[in-house]
Amino acid sequence: MAFLRQVVAPLLVVLVFLVALVAVSARIFLPSDMAAPAPVAPEDAPAWVMPSQG
């Protein structure tokens, strides 16, 4: 159990951090039109209404 806590858990944390860092850094190399958020067309918008909007 100590092996999992001292070796495997920190390795998983570092691995997740590195994957997130690569994913965020990869946006630098994308063309500018691909780095922007995806457009949402009205027909793709969710069909539900928030309760506060009645």
ZITA-V555438 format. One record per residue. PSI is psi in whole degrees, 0 to 359 (999 if undefined). OMEGA is omega as a letter, one per 30 degrees, with the letter a starting at -180 (999 if undefined). NEAR is the number of other ideal C-beta (glycine too) atoms within 8 Angstrom. Layout:
psi = <PSI,PSI>
omega = <OMEGA,OMEGA>
near = <NEAR,NEAR>
This chain:
psi = <323,326,317,319,325,337,306,314,311,325,319,320,314,321,316,319,316,322,317,321,318,319,319,320,334,338,337,325,357,151,153,328,339,340,343,158,151,137,149,116,153,325,344,352,151,147,359,159,137,143,329,342,350,999>
omega = <l,l,l,a,a,a,a,a,l,l,l,l,l,l,l,l,a,l,l,l,l,a,l,a,a,l,l,a,l,l,a,a,l,a,l,l,a,l,l,l,a,a,l,a,l,a,a,l,l,a,a,a,l,999>
near = <4,5,7,8,8,7,8,8,9,8,8,8,8,8,8,8,8,8,8,8,8,8,7,7,7,8,7,5,4,8,5,6,5,6,7,6,3,4,4,6,6,5,4,5,7,3,3,4,5,5,5,4,5,4>
